[in-house]
């Protein structure tokens, strides 16, 4: 089993909060992680899968079930399927607190964002802390597996397949499941073929500025429908909207966000890329590497770090800007070349951002200076620094 870097944080948060929620896309490893943490903290922990009819029947009277197991850690999987459960959880959590169990009561797992979960009438405010589990990143695997992770993506089952072909088949099956089962179960009536074309169009525009009008025209739907669909894909952890960096720099900055398919393996499956050689010869290779790096960085950042990009209307650009609460600022340029160089666009962008640190992340293995305030750095070393 691959040890996830989130594991000790989940255990720590359970020791401080009554409930902890692990949110992330389907098949990312939430259940495996929760059971590993649960068994270490409570050998008699209870696991309930809200998509399994026999387990769902146990919660026909949720208050009775939860009170019967109030001395144990209870793991509730796919909680977005039962938003009405949150009101009962609130009362039982408060009861267990009064009984002398202030922490470590519930571990909730969900395949939708916090915003989607909190559409229920009860948010468990003050009783729960949320943690996002991303697909595998470079700190969780061996350095020599970087190309495999980039090609197949970070879903553990996809990454661990013995053959690229089987990995691709698994990812194609996951895409079909989302389109034909998961999204309709959320009450979205958009036909599966339209959603697939939408997802594929985003893949072809990986890392580009969002143009809702172009997407709407290509799909024959309204701008409003495009906005709703993008929000849905973001809430399901399938896409990322990266917002532009805005400061009074005297430059005309773009206002549109960038849009990424979050997992590189799903991106490649949508584009029919099956092998690493296919990827290297595909026009998307640079944008794919950029998205791969962005997601790796996002997966290790503390939750209070803001991530954005810098671009002016004249074309000056820095791929990533990280802002820490301490006012520390890091500028990151992403290059798919073993010999990165300093461009005028990058120099002008760094001068405007005024970061404390600046890097060019590239697929090589050596760390070396490009200028007095700029280093070329491998991805793994960059993750260790920004985390």
Secondary structure as the mmCIF struct_conf table of DSSP 4:
data_model
#
loop_
_struct_conf.conf_type_id
_struct_conf.id
_struct_conf.beg_label_comp_id
_struct_conf.beg_label_asym_id
_struct_conf.beg_label_seq_id
_struct_conf.end_label_comp_id
_struct_conf.end_label_asym_id
_struct_conf.end_label_seq_id
HELX_LH_PP_P HELX_LH_PP_P1 UNK A 2 UNK A 4
TURN_TY1_P TURN_TY1_P1 UNK A 5 UNK A 6
HELX_RH_AL_P HELX_RH_AL_P1 UNK A 7 UNK A 14
TURN_TY1_P TURN_TY1_P2 UNK A 15 UNK A 16
BEND BEND1 UNK A 18 UNK A 18
STRN STRN1 UNK A 19 UNK A 23
TURN_TY1_P TURN_TY1_P3 UNK A 26 UNK A 27
BEND BEND2 UNK A 28 UNK A 29
HELX_RH_AL_P HELX_RH_AL_P2 UNK A 30 UNK A 41
TURN_TY1_P TURN_TY1_P4 UNK A 43 UNK A 44
STRN STRN2 UNK A 46 UNK A 49
TURN_TY1_P TURN_TY1_P5 UNK A 50 UNK A 51
BEND BEND3 UNK A 52 UNK A 52
HELX_RH_AL_P HELX_RH_AL_P3 UNK A 53 UNK A 58
TURN_TY1_P TURN_TY1_P6 UNK A 59 UNK A 61
HELX_RH_AL_P HELX_RH_AL_P4 UNK A 62 UNK A 68
TURN_TY1_P TURN_TY1_P7 UNK A 69 UNK A 71
BEND BEND4 UNK A 72 UNK A 72
STRN STRN3 UNK A 74 UNK A 77
HELX_RH_3T_P HELX_RH_3T_P1 UNK A 79 UNK A 81
TURN_TY1_P TURN_TY1_P8 UNK A 83 UNK A 84
HELX_RH_AL_P HELX_RH_AL_P5 UNK A 85 UNK A 98
TURN_TY1_P TURN_TY1_P9 UNK A 99 UNK A 100
BEND BEND5 UNK A 103 UNK A 103
STRN STRN4 UNK A 106 UNK A 110
BEND BEND6 UNK A 111 UNK A 112
HELX_RH_AL_P HELX_RH_AL_P6 UNK A 114 UNK A 117
TURN_TY1_P TURN_TY1_P10 UNK A 118 UNK A 119
BEND BEND7 UNK A 120 UNK A 121
TURN_TY1_P TURN_TY1_P11 UNK A 125 UNK A 127
STRN STRN5 UNK A 128 UNK A 132
HELX_LH_PP_P HELX_LH_PP_P2 UNK A 134 UNK A 134
BEND BEND8 UNK A 135 UNK A 135
HELX_LH_PP_P HELX_LH_PP_P3 UNK A 136 UNK A 136
HELX_RH_3T_P HELX_RH_3T_P2 UNK A 138 UNK A 140
BEND BEND9 UNK A 141 UNK A 141
HELX_RH_3T_P HELX_RH_3T_P3 UNK A 143 UNK A 145
HELX_RH_AL_P HELX_RH_AL_P7 UNK A 146 UNK A 152
BEND BEND10 UNK A 154 UNK A 154
HELX_RH_AL_P HELX_RH_AL_P8 UNK A 156 UNK A 159
TURN_TY1_P TURN_TY1_P12 UNK A 160 UNK A 160
BEND BEND11 UNK A 162 UNK A 163
HELX_RH_AL_P HELX_RH_AL_P9 UNK A 164 UNK A 177
HELX_RH_PI_P HELX_RH_PI_P1 UNK A 178 UNK A 182
HELX_RH_AL_P HELX_RH_AL_P10 UNK A 183 UNK A 185
TURN_TY1_P TURN_TY1_P13 UNK A 186 UNK A 187
HELX_RH_AL_P HELX_RH_AL_P11 UNK A 192 UNK A 204
TURN_TY1_P TURN_TY1_P14 UNK A 205 UNK A 207
STRN STRN6 UNK A 208 UNK A 209
HELX_LH_PP_P HELX_LH_PP_P4 UNK A 210 UNK A 210
HELX_RH_AL_P HELX_RH_AL_P12 UNK A 212 UNK A 219
TURN_TY1_P TURN_TY1_P15 UNK A 220 UNK A 220
HELX_RH_AL_P HELX_RH_AL_P13 UNK A 223 UNK A 235
TURN_TY1_P TURN_TY1_P16 UNK A 236 UNK A 237
BEND BEND12 UNK A 238 UNK A 238
STRN STRN7 UNK A 239 UNK A 242
HELX_LH_PP_P HELX_LH_PP_P5 UNK A 243 UNK A 243
STRN STRN8 UNK A 244 UNK A 244
HELX_LH_PP_P HELX_LH_PP_P6 UNK A 245 UNK A 245
BEND BEND13 UNK A 249 UNK A 251
STRN STRN9 UNK A 253 UNK A 253
BEND BEND14 UNK A 256 UNK A 256
HELX_LH_PP_P HELX_LH_PP_P7 UNK A 257 UNK A 257
STRN STRN10 UNK A 258 UNK A 261
BEND BEND15 UNK A 262 UNK A 262
HELX_RH_AL_P HELX_RH_AL_P14 UNK A 264 UNK A 270
TURN_TY1_P TURN_TY1_P17 UNK A 271 UNK A 272
BEND BEND16 UNK A 275 UNK A 275
HELX_RH_AL_P HELX_RH_AL_P15 UNK A 276 UNK A 280
TURN_TY1_P TURN_TY1_P18 UNK A 281 UNK A 281
BEND BEND17 UNK A 282 UNK A 282
TURN_TY1_P TURN_TY1_P19 UNK A 283 UNK A 284
HELX_RH_AL_P HELX_RH_AL_P16 UNK A 285 UNK A 300
BEND BEND18 UNK A 301 UNK A 301
TURN_TY1_P TURN_TY1_P20 UNK A 303 UNK A 304
STRN STRN11 UNK A 306 UNK A 311
STRN STRN12 UNK A 312 UNK A 312
TURN_TY1_P TURN_TY1_P21 UNK A 313 UNK A 314
BEND BEND19 UNK A 315 UNK A 315
STRN STRN13 UNK A 317 UNK A 323
TURN_TY1_P TURN_TY1_P22 UNK A 325 UNK A 326
BEND BEND20 UNK A 327 UNK A 327
STRN STRN14 UNK A 329 UNK A 334
BEND BEND21 UNK A 337 UNK A 339
HELX_RH_AL_P HELX_RH_AL_P17 UNK A 344 UNK A 353
BEND BEND22 UNK A 356 UNK A 356
STRN STRN15 UNK A 357 UNK A 362
BEND BEND23 UNK A 363 UNK A 365
STRN STRN16 UNK A 368 UNK A 371
TURN_TY1_P TURN_TY1_P23 UNK A 372 UNK A 373
STRN STRN17 UNK A 374 UNK A 378
HELX_RH_AL_P HELX_RH_AL_P18 UNK A 379 UNK A 386
#
